């Protein structure tokens, strides 16, 4: 449970990156590619300030996720990323005026309930975290060396 703030940081930076990418693509307008303009268009997309900021934020989110994965079980950490959908859907409703209908709200509720259950499972599995496994390996190594 002590890594939940890091997991939520990962979720929020992931969601923020998606919102920035969307804003960048809105500012570029509808895309069209031809053989002659493809390379120039790709650079135009990558160096759009919103898209570039979104990619940097996504890299920060990924680095945070890697840190989390070094501390907790994948099956515990990964499902939390579904909360990014919740954040994106809510912010997209307010910022981009995207539809937030009953089906999406029901889906968001299911995601939140499922994530709550997964968070509760972390209370009993903290002793199974990678740190505990590494400490156990270190103890076994000391035991083997002292026996020799």
KEVOTI-978527 format. One record per atom (N, C-alpha, C, O): x negated, y negated, z negated; residue in one letter. Coordinates in steps of 0.2 Angstrom, whole numbers, plus 5000, padded with zeros to 4 digits. Layout:
BEGIN
XYZA...
END
This chain:
BEGIN
499650065000X500050005000X499649945000X499849885002X498949944998X498549884997X498349865004X498149805005X498449905010X498249875016X498849855020X498849835026X499449845017X500049825020X499949745023X500149735029X499649705019X499549635022X499149635028X499249595033X498649685029X498249685035X498649715041X498549695046X499049765039X499449795044X499949735047X500049735053X500249695042X500749645044X500349595048X500649565053X499749575046X499349525050X499249555057X499349515062X499149615058X499049645065X499749645069X499749625074X500249655065X500949655068X501049575071X501349565076X500949535066X501149465068X500649435073X500849395078X500049455073X499549425079X499749465085X499749425091X499949525085X500249555091X500849525094X500849505100X501349505090X501949475092X501749405094X502049385100X501349365091X501149295093X500849305100X500949255104X500349355101X500049365108X500549375113X500549345118X501049415112X501649425117X501949355118X502149345124X502149315113X502449255114X502049205118X502349175123X501449205117X500949165121X500949185128X500949145133X500849245129X500849275136X501449255140X501449235146X502049265137X502649245140X502649175142X502849155147X502449125137X502449055138X501949045144X502148995148X501449075144X500949065150X501249085157X501149045162X501649135157X501949165163X502549115165X502649105171X502849095160X503349045162X503048985165X503348955170X502548955162X502248895165X501948905172X501848855176X501748965174X501548985180X502048995185X501948975191X502649005183X503149015188X503149085191X502749125189X503649105196X503649165199X503049185203X502749135206X502749245202X502149265205X502249295212X502749325213X501749275216X501749315222X501049325224X500549275223X500849385227X500149395229X500149415236X500549445239X499649385239X499449415246X498749435246X498349415241X498449465251X497749485251X497349425251X496749435248X497549375253X497049315253X497049275247X496549245245X497649285243X497649245237X497649285230X497649255225X497549345231X497549395225X497049375220X497149365214X496349365222X495849355217X495949285214X495949275208X496149235218X496249165215X496849165210X496849135205X497349205212X497949205208X497749235201X498049215196X497349295201X497149325195X496849275190X496949275184X496349245193X495949195189X496449135187X496349115181X496949115191X497449065189X497749095182X497949055178X497949155183X498349185177X497849185171X498049165165X497349215172X496849225166X496649165162X496549165156X496549115166X496349045163X496848995162X496748945161X497549025163X498048975160X497948975153X497849025149X498048915150X497848905142X498248955138X498048985133X498948965140X499349005136X499149075136X499149115132X499049105143X498849175144X498149185140X498149235137X497749135141X497049145138X497149155131X496849195128X497449105128X497549105120X497949175118X497749205113X498449195122X498749265121X498249325121X498349365117X497849325126X497349375126X496849375121X496649425118X496649315119X496149305113X496549335106X496249365102X497149315106X497549335100X497649405100X497649435094X497749435106X497849505106X497249545104X497249595101X496649515106X496049545104X495949545096X495649585093X496149485093X496049485086X496549535083X496349565078X497149545086X497649595083X497349665084X497349705079X496949675089X496649745090X496149755085X496049805083X495749705084X495149705079X495449725072X495149765068X495949685070X496349695064X496549765064X496549805058X496849795069X497149865069X496549915068X496649965065X496049905071X495449945071X495249945063X495050005061X495249895060X495049885053X495549935049X495349975045X496149925050X496749955047X496650035048X496650075043X496450055054X496350125056X495750155052X495750215051X495350115050X494750135046X494950155039X494550185035X495550125037X495750135030X496250175028X496350205023X496750185033X497350225032X497450275038X497150265043X497950315036X498150365041X498450335047X498850285046X498350355053X498650335059X499350335059X499750295061X499650395057X500350405056X500650365052X501350355052X500350325047X500650275043X500550205046X501050175046X499950195049X499850125051X500250115058X500550055059X500250155063X500450145069X501250125070X501350085073X501650165066X502350145066X502550075064X503050045067X502050045060X502249975058X502149925064X502449875064X501849945070X501749905076X502449895079X502549845083X502949935077X503649925080X503949865077X504349835080X503649835072X503949775069X503749715073X504049665073X503249725077X503049675082X503649665087X503849605089X504049715089X504649705093X505149665089X505449625092X505249675083X505749645079X505549565079X505949525080X504949555078X504749485078X504749445084X505049395085X504549485090X504649455096X505349445098X505549395101X505749495097X506449485099X506749425095X507149385098X506649415089X506949355085X506649295088X507049245089X505949285089X505649225091X505849215098X505949155100X505949265102X506149255109X506849225110X507049185114X507249245105X507949215105X507949145103X508249105107X507549125099X507549055097X507049015101X507248955103X506549035104X506048995108X506248995115X506248945118X506349055118X506549065125X507249075127X507449075132X507649075121X508449085122X508549145126X509049155130X508149195124X508349265127X508949295123X509049275117X509249345126X509849375123X509649415117X509149455117X510049415112X510049455106X510749485105X511049455100X510849535108X511549555108X511649615102X511149625099X512249635102X512349685096X511949745097X511649775092X511749775103X511349835104X510649815102X510349865098X510349765103X509749745101X509649735094X509149755090X510149705091X510149695083X510249765080X509849775075X510649805083X510649875080X509949915080X509749945076X509649905086X508949935087X508449905082X508049945079X508549845081X508049805076X508249835069X507749845065X508849845067X509049875061X508749945060X508449955055X508749985065X508450045065X507750045064X507450085060X507350005068X506649995067X506449975060X506050005057X506849925057X506649905050X506749955045X506349965041X507349995046X507450055041X506950105042X506650125037X506750125048X506250175049X505550155046X505250195043X505350085047X504750065045X504750065037X504250075034X505350045034X505350045027X505250115024X504850125019X505550165027X505350235025X504650255026X504350285021X504350235031X503650245032X503250215027X502750245024X503450155025X503050115020X503050145014X502650145010X503650175012X503750215006X503350275006X503050295000X503150305011X502750365012X502050355010X501650395008X501850285011X501150265009X501050265002X500450275000X501550264998X501350264991X501150334988X500650334984X501350384991X501150454989X500550474993X500250524991X500350444999X499850475003X499150435002X498750445006X499150384997X498550344997X497950384995X497350374997X498050444991X497450484990X497250524996X496650554996X497650525001X497450555007X497050515012X496950535018X496950455010X496650405015X495950425017X495650455013X495750395022X495050415024X494450395019X494050435019X494550345015X494050335010X494050385005X493450405003X494550415003X494550474999X494250535002X493850564998X494350545008X493950605012X493250585012X492850635011X493050525013X492350515014X492050515007X491450545007X492350495002X492050504995X492050574993X491550594990X492450614995X492450694994X491850724998X491550764995X491750705004X491150725008X490550705004X490050745004X490450645002X489850624998X489750664992X489150684991X490250674988X490150724982X489950794984X489550814981X490250814989X490050884991X489350884994X488950934992X489150834997X488450834999X487950824993X487450864994X488150784988X487750784982X487650854979X487150874976X488250884979X488250954975X487851004979X487451044976X487851004986X487451044990X486651034989X486251074988X486450964989X485750944988X485550964981X484950994980X485950954976X485750974969X485751054968X485351074964X486051094972X486051164971X485451194974X485251244973X485151154979X484551184983X483951174980X483451194982X
END
